[in-house]
Amino acid sequence: MRKDAYHDITANYTIKPQTLTTSNANGTGIDLLGYKGALMVAHLGGVGALQDGTNKCVIGFFDSSDNSTFAACADADLVGGNNTETIDANAEANNTVARAYIGDKRYVTIRIAVSGTISLPVCAVVNRTQPLHK
């Protein structure tokens, strides 16, 4: 029997591709019903003029039981790092930031908050994994 990732992973945009300048990107909730886990990934393009404390973006991972009220994921519900990741240097851009969600809430999303003035191409995907039924 062959195993393949195509039948075990479902990719869903939570933030569609866009360029952030002065406004935040709040992702849509992704329903995890029927899946045991999720890999939440923010994709960052190249950017200029990132400086500590002035121009930066903060990536946050959120969960919800009702797809209405989202709260920051507890660090214990994430694998791969803490709830937030701050990108404040040019060397940190053109990269991905990923966390595996192991919490018990039904919905997850990603938010990217910017401060200062930047031009940062972004998108974010939630890969639902380990389906209960194939």
C-alpha positions as CSV (number, residue, x, y, z in Angstrom):
1,M,0.0,0.0,0.0
2,R,1.3,3.4,-1.0
3,K,1.0,6.4,1.2
4,D,1.0,9.9,-0.2
5,A,0.7,13.4,1.2
6,Y,-1.9,14.4,-1.3
7,H,-4.6,12.4,0.5
8,D,-3.3,13.3,4.0
9,I,-2.9,17.1,3.8
10,T,-5.4,19.8,2.8
11,A,-4.0,23.3,2.2
12,N,-6.2,26.3,2.8
13,Y,-5.4,30.0,2.5
14,T,-6.0,31.9,5.6
15,I,-4.4,35.0,4.2
16,K,-4.4,35.3,0.4
17,P,-1.2,36.7,-1.3
18,Q,-1.0,40.5,-0.8
19,T,1.6,43.2,0.1
20,L,1.3,44.7,3.5
21,T,2.4,48.3,3.9
22,T,0.7,50.0,6.9
23,S,-2.3,47.7,7.6
24,N,-2.5,44.3,9.3
25,A,-3.6,41.0,7.7
26,N,-6.2,39.1,9.7
27,G,-6.6,35.6,8.3
28,T,-9.9,33.8,8.0
29,G,-10.7,30.9,10.3
30,I,-9.9,27.4,9.0
31,D,-12.1,24.6,10.3
32,L,-10.2,21.6,11.6
33,L,-13.3,19.4,12.0
34,G,-12.4,15.9,10.7
35,Y,-8.6,16.4,11.1
36,K,-6.2,15.6,13.9
37,G,-3.7,18.4,13.3
38,A,-2.7,21.4,11.4
39,L,0.5,23.0,10.1
40,M,0.1,26.8,10.1
41,V,2.6,28.6,7.8
42,A,3.2,32.3,7.0
43,H,5.1,33.0,3.9
44,L,7.1,36.3,3.8
45,G,8.6,37.8,0.7
46,G,11.6,40.1,0.4
47,V,11.3,43.5,2.1
48,G,13.4,46.6,2.6
49,A,13.8,49.0,5.5
50,L,13.1,46.7,8.4
51,Q,14.7,48.1,11.6
52,D,14.5,47.1,15.2
53,G,11.5,48.7,17.0
54,T,10.5,51.0,14.0
55,N,9.5,49.0,11.0
56,K,8.5,45.4,11.6
57,C,5.8,42.7,11.4
58,V,4.6,40.3,14.1
59,I,3.1,37.0,13.1
60,G,0.7,35.5,15.6
61,F,-1.2,32.2,15.7
62,F,-4.8,32.1,16.9
63,D,-7.5,29.5,17.7
64,S,-11.2,29.6,18.4
65,S,-14.0,27.2,19.3
66,D,-16.7,29.1,17.4
67,N,-14.9,30.8,14.4
68,S,-15.9,34.2,15.9
69,T,-13.8,34.9,19.0
70,F,-10.2,34.1,18.4
71,A,-7.5,34.2,21.0
72,A,-3.7,33.8,20.8
73,C,-2.8,30.1,20.9
74,A,-1.2,28.9,24.1
75,D,2.5,28.2,23.6
76,A,1.8,24.6,24.8
77,D,-0.6,24.1,21.8
78,L,2.1,24.9,19.3
79,V,5.1,22.9,18.1
80,G,8.0,24.7,16.5
81,G,8.1,27.9,18.6
82,N,6.1,30.4,20.6
83,N,2.9,32.1,19.6
84,T,4.5,35.1,18.1
85,E,7.4,35.7,15.7
86,T,8.8,39.2,15.2
87,I,10.4,40.0,11.8
88,D,12.4,43.2,12.3
89,A,15.5,42.7,10.1
90,N,15.9,42.4,6.4
91,A,17.8,39.1,6.8
92,E,14.6,37.6,8.5
93,A,12.4,38.4,5.5
94,N,12.0,36.2,2.4
95,N,11.3,33.3,4.7
96,T,8.6,31.1,6.2
97,V,7.3,30.9,9.8
98,A,5.6,27.7,10.7
99,R,3.9,26.2,13.8
100,A,2.2,22.9,14.2
101,Y,-1.1,23.2,16.1
102,I,-1.8,20.5,18.6
103,G,-4.6,22.2,20.6
104,D,-8.2,21.2,20.8
105,K,-10.0,24.2,19.3
106,R,-11.9,23.7,16.1
107,Y,-10.7,26.8,14.2
108,V,-7.3,28.3,13.7
109,T,-5.9,31.3,11.8
110,I,-2.8,33.5,11.4
111,R,-2.6,37.3,11.8
112,I,0.3,39.5,10.6
113,A,0.5,42.9,12.3
114,V,2.8,45.6,10.9
115,S,4.2,48.7,12.5
116,G,6.1,51.5,10.8
117,T,6.2,51.6,7.0
118,I,7.1,48.5,5.1
119,S,6.3,46.8,1.9
120,L,6.1,43.1,2.7
121,P,4.6,40.5,0.3
122,V,2.8,37.8,2.5
123,C,0.4,34.9,2.4
124,A,-0.5,32.3,5.0
125,V,-1.7,28.8,4.7
126,V,-3.2,26.3,7.1
127,N,-2.4,22.7,6.1
128,R,-4.9,20.4,7.7
129,T,-3.3,17.1,8.4
130,Q,-4.2,13.5,9.5
131,P,-7.8,13.3,8.3
132,L,-10.1,11.1,10.3
133,H,-11.7,9.8,7.1
134,K,-10.1,9.5,3.6
